Structure formats: structure tokens, C-alpha cells
Amino acid sequence: MVFGRVPFFFYVIHIGTIHLLALFGLIMTGNDWHKMILNNSAFSNPEVLTGYGYPLYVVYIVWLFILILLYPFCKIYMNYKANNKDKWWLSYI
């Protein structure tokens, strides 16, 4: 219910959060961020994409972590939005 009442707010903050966490993960592992950028040569040579990305269980763990991390922020914003109905522009966020 919380995420359904503030969908655009969640969308915007989850994109930023995931990108920041990805950069942090790259820094912590010592990898180069250029490896995460796909260009035309990556699609023309399928061997470049071998082993690219993360296993599905890692994706699910990150997904769950992001939901748990952003839930309090969405809840706070949902309450703020409900208590300030006079601010018409909040309905767009």
C-alpha cells in the first residue's frame, strides 16, 4: 500500500539508490566502472557478455534490500502527502 501511494517518488529514489550502491560496490571490489557500460562492440561480440551481470539470487537479495531500505522514506512521504492535500503538486510526485 505504501509503495502504491507514492509510485513516482519510489521510482526516482530507487534509481538513484541503485546507481549509488552499484558505484560503491565497484569501488569496494576494485573494479572499473567502464566494465558496466555496454557499447556496440559488446553486442557484436557475444563472448564479451559471457559472465556479465550477477546471478539471479544476488538480484533478488539486492531487490529485497532496496525495498527494505526505501520503505521508511516512502512511508514518511506517504504520510506527508496525506497530511498536505492542499499542495496540489504533491499528487504528481
Phi, psi and omega in degrees: 000321182296310182293330179289336180272345180225055187295317182290321176302312179298317181301312183295313183286334179286326177296312179297318180295316180296319179295318178295318178294324177294317177296318178299317178297321178294320179294317181294327180269353179079015179277161178267135182293341179295335179293337182272353180268122178266129177240187184298324181294330179293325181277336179276340179240100184297339180292336179294326183274357178294122181081007180284139177095198185234156175296157184300322180296328177292319179299318179294321178295316178296317178302312180295319178298317179296318178299315180293320181293320186269347181304312181298322179294319178293322178296316178298315180293323178299315178295319178298318180295320181290328182272355182230056181292344179287342178270096187299329185289342178295335181292343180269349181252000000 
